[in-house]
Amino acid sequence: MKFLNFNPMKSIVTACLIFVLALSSACSNSSDNFIVGQETVSITAVDAPDTLIIGQRLVFKVSYNVPTTCHDFLRVNFSIEGKETTISIVTTIKEGNCNNLTNASQIVDVEAAPNEAGIFTFKFFTGFDSQGNPTFIVKEYDVAPRPI
C-alpha cells in the first residue's frame, strides 16, 4: 500500500512557495503610510548669486516650509513664459498620524542656465494674499553675454 507519492521537485517548489508567502506576509505592515495627495507649499527664502552670464549655471537655494510630518518633497514645478520663470515646490501628503510643524524649513537646489542675453525674471511662489492672489519672491537678472 502506497500512501505518499514523494516527488522531490514538487517538494522543493512547494517549500519555495511557502517561503515566499511567509516572507511577503512578514514584510506587510498595516501601518504603512500611503500617499493621499499633493500640495504646493510656501517658499520662504531664496539664496542666489547677484549676477548671471549666458550659459552659466545658476543655483538657487530655495527654502520652503513643510506644514506637517506627513509632507515629503516631491518635485519643483517650473512654468516658463518667455524670459519669466515661475517656480513652486510640491510635496506629497501621506496618510497617518500627522503632527503640525512650525518653521520646519527644508532646502532644495533649483538650477537655471539662460542661453541668451536679456532681463530674466524668476518668481518663487510664497502663497496667497488676503484677496487670494498668488505672492512671490522675485529675482531679476540682466543676463550679460559671456566675456571674450
TIGU-254193 format. One record per residue (C-alpha): z, y, x; residue in one letter. Coordinates in pm, 1 decimal, padded with zeros to 6 digits. Example, Ala and Ser with C-alpha at 12.3 -4.5 7.8 and 13.67 -1.06 7.14 Angstrom:
// TIGU-254193
+----------+----------+----------+------+
:       up :    north :     east : resn :
+----------+----------+----------+------+
:  00780.0 : -00450.0 :  01230.0 :    A :
:  00714.0 : -00106.0 :  01367.0 :    S :
+----------+----------+----------+------+
This chain:
// TIGU-254193
+----------+----------+----------+------+
:       up :    north :     east : resn :
+----------+----------+----------+------+
:  00000.0 :  00000.0 :  00000.0 :    M :
: -00107.6 :  00337.4 :  00139.0 :    K :
:  00097.5 :  00642.4 :  00033.7 :    F :
: -00044.3 :  00905.7 :  00266.3 :    L :
: -00388.7 :  00956.4 :  00398.4 :    N :
: -00295.9 :  01150.5 :  00713.1 :    F :
: -00570.6 :  01381.9 :  00838.1 :    N :
: -00467.8 :  01583.4 :  01148.7 :    P :
: -00734.0 :  01852.6 :  01091.5 :    M :
: -00614.9 :  01918.8 :  00735.2 :    K :
: -00257.3 :  01938.5 :  00861.5 :    S :
: -00346.4 :  02198.8 :  01124.8 :    I :
: -00539.3 :  02409.9 :  00873.0 :    V :
: -00254.3 :  02383.4 :  00621.1 :    T :
:  00004.9 :  02478.9 :  00885.2 :    A :
: -00203.2 :  02780.6 :  00992.7 :    C :
: -00244.9 :  02890.4 :  00631.7 :    L :
:  00129.7 :  02865.7 :  00567.2 :    I :
:  00198.8 :  03061.8 :  00887.9 :    F :
: -00042.3 :  03342.7 :  00791.8 :    V :
:  00104.5 :  03366.1 :  00440.6 :    L :
:  00459.1 :  03376.4 :  00577.4 :    A :
:  00363.4 :  03641.9 :  00831.6 :    L :
:  00191.8 :  03862.4 :  00573.4 :    S :
:  00492.1 :  03833.4 :  00340.3 :    S :
:  00728.8 :  03931.7 :  00618.3 :    A :
:  00518.9 :  04238.6 :  00700.4 :    C :
:  00501.4 :  04374.2 :  00348.1 :    S :
:  00762.2 :  04633.3 :  00274.4 :    N :
:  00828.8 :  04764.1 : -00071.7 :    S :
:  00946.2 :  05095.1 :  00078.5 :    S :
:  00605.0 :  05178.6 :  00230.1 :    D :
:  00509.4 :  05538.1 :  00154.8 :    N :
:  00164.8 :  05572.4 :  00005.9 :    F :
: -00040.5 :  05891.2 :  00020.9 :    I :
: -00037.1 :  06057.3 : -00320.1 :    V :
: -00218.1 :  06381.9 : -00244.0 :    G :
: -00325.4 :  06655.5 : -00007.0 :    Q :
: -00209.0 :  07014.3 :  00026.6 :    E :
: -00331.2 :  07320.9 :  00212.5 :    T :
: -00026.8 :  07466.4 :  00387.5 :    V :
:  00053.2 :  07814.8 :  00516.1 :    S :
: -00038.9 :  07913.7 :  00868.9 :    I :
:  00247.1 :  08118.7 :  01011.8 :    T :
:  00119.5 :  08228.6 :  01353.7 :    A :
: -00189.2 :  08219.4 :  01574.3 :    V :
: -00177.8 :  08247.1 :  01952.6 :    D :
: -00518.3 :  08325.9 :  02103.4 :    A :
: -00675.8 :  08491.8 :  02407.8 :    P :
: -00774.7 :  08857.6 :  02387.8 :    D :
: -01140.8 :  08820.3 :  02485.7 :    T :
: -01423.7 :  08576.2 :  02432.9 :    L :
: -01751.4 :  08522.3 :  02619.3 :    I :
: -02060.9 :  08343.0 :  02484.0 :    I :
: -02027.0 :  07968.3 :  02531.2 :    G :
: -01666.0 :  07997.2 :  02642.1 :    Q :
: -01432.1 :  07758.6 :  02463.3 :    R :
: -01162.4 :  07944.6 :  02273.7 :    L :
: -00843.9 :  07757.8 :  02182.6 :    V :
: -00622.7 :  07895.6 :  01907.2 :    F :
: -00265.2 :  07762.3 :  01899.4 :    K :
: -00210.1 :  07754.9 :  01523.0 :    V :
:  00143.2 :  07722.3 :  01382.8 :    S :
:  00191.8 :  07606.4 :  01025.5 :    Y :
:  00487.8 :  07514.0 :  00807.1 :    N :
:  00548.0 :  07161.8 :  00682.2 :    V :
:  00723.7 :  07200.6 :  00342.9 :    P :
:  00880.5 :  06852.3 :  00314.9 :    T :
:  00942.5 :  06535.8 :  00512.0 :    T :
:  00661.6 :  06375.3 :  00308.4 :    C :
:  00391.9 :  06605.1 :  00455.1 :    H :
:  00183.0 :  06496.0 :  00755.5 :    D :
: -00106.6 :  06673.1 :  00930.3 :    F :
: -00445.9 :  06554.8 :  00804.4 :    L :
: -00714.1 :  06796.3 :  00925.4 :    R :
: -00828.4 :  07150.6 :  00997.2 :    V :
: -01074.0 :  07289.5 :  00739.3 :    N :
: -01345.8 :  07530.5 :  00851.5 :    F :
: -01556.8 :  07747.9 :  00623.4 :    S :
: -01826.6 :  07929.7 :  00821.9 :    I :
: -02038.7 :  08210.7 :  00679.5 :    E :
: -02244.6 :  08383.9 :  00946.2 :    G :
: -02002.9 :  08510.8 :  01209.7 :    K :
: -01693.6 :  08474.6 :  00989.5 :    E :
: -01488.9 :  08155.4 :  01001.4 :    T :
: -01204.0 :  08080.6 :  00761.2 :    T :
: -00956.3 :  07822.4 :  00886.8 :    I :
: -00690.7 :  07631.5 :  00694.0 :    S :
: -00459.7 :  07336.1 :  00759.8 :    I :
: -00449.2 :  07038.5 :  00522.0 :    V :
: -00163.9 :  06787.7 :  00507.1 :    T :
: -00121.2 :  06457.9 :  00327.0 :    T :
:  00166.9 :  06411.3 :  00085.9 :    I :
:  00335.1 :  06071.2 :  00082.5 :    K :
:  00546.5 :  05933.8 : -00198.9 :    E :
:  00909.9 :  05867.9 : -00131.4 :    G :
:  01240.5 :  06044.3 : -00098.0 :    N :
:  01124.8 :  06380.4 :  00034.2 :    C :
:  01357.7 :  06637.6 :  00178.3 :    N :
:  01263.8 :  07005.2 :  00167.7 :    N :
:  01226.7 :  07162.6 :  00509.8 :    L :
:  01276.2 :  07525.5 :  00607.8 :    T :
:  01095.2 :  07664.8 :  00909.2 :    N :
:  00961.6 :  07321.3 :  01006.0 :    A :
:  00677.8 :  07453.0 :  01215.0 :    S :
:  00406.1 :  07235.8 :  01369.0 :    Q :
:  00133.1 :  07344.8 :  01612.3 :    I :
: -00227.8 :  07231.0 :  01624.9 :    V :
: -00508.1 :  07339.1 :  01859.5 :    D :
: -00817.9 :  07480.2 :  01690.2 :    V :
: -01127.1 :  07532.0 :  01905.8 :    E :
: -01426.1 :  07762.7 :  01872.9 :    A :
: -01716.9 :  07842.8 :  02104.3 :    A :
: -01954.2 :  08113.1 :  01975.5 :    P :
: -02306.1 :  08075.8 :  02116.3 :    N :
: -02427.9 :  08432.4 :  02061.0 :    E :
: -02302.7 :  08786.3 :  02115.4 :    A :
: -02160.8 :  08997.3 :  01835.2 :    G :
: -01848.3 :  09052.3 :  01628.8 :    I :
: -01685.5 :  08722.2 :  01525.4 :    F :
: -01402.1 :  08709.4 :  01273.5 :    T :
: -01156.8 :  08420.9 :  01242.6 :    F :
: -00942.1 :  08420.7 :  00927.3 :    K :
: -00639.6 :  08187.8 :  00916.4 :    F :
: -00509.7 :  08107.1 :  00566.5 :    F :
: -00144.1 :  08210.2 :  00518.6 :    T :
: -00104.7 :  08160.4 :  00143.6 :    G :
: -00141.3 :  08378.3 : -00163.8 :    F :
: -00010.9 :  08723.9 : -00250.6 :    D :
:  00167.6 :  08811.2 : -00577.1 :    S :
: -00168.8 :  08856.8 : -00755.9 :    Q :
: -00288.0 :  08512.7 : -00645.9 :    G :
: -00530.9 :  08641.5 : -00382.4 :    N :
: -00556.1 :  08448.0 : -00055.4 :    P :
: -00400.0 :  08611.6 :  00250.1 :    T :
: -00496.5 :  08563.5 :  00614.3 :    F :
: -00408.7 :  08629.8 :  00975.5 :    I :
: -00730.3 :  08787.5 :  01107.1 :    V :
: -00850.7 :  08766.8 :  01467.9 :    K :
: -01165.3 :  08960.7 :  01553.9 :    E :
: -01365.5 :  08925.4 :  01874.6 :    Y :
: -01651.5 :  09128.5 :  02016.1 :    D :
: -01816.5 :  08835.4 :  02191.6 :    V :
: -01971.9 :  08951.4 :  02515.9 :    A :
: -02268.8 :  08796.5 :  02693.4 :    P :
: -02186.8 :  08572.0 :  02987.3 :    R :
: -02165.9 :  08778.7 :  03309.3 :    P :
: -02452.5 :  08723.8 :  03553.4 :    I :
+----------+----------+----------+------+
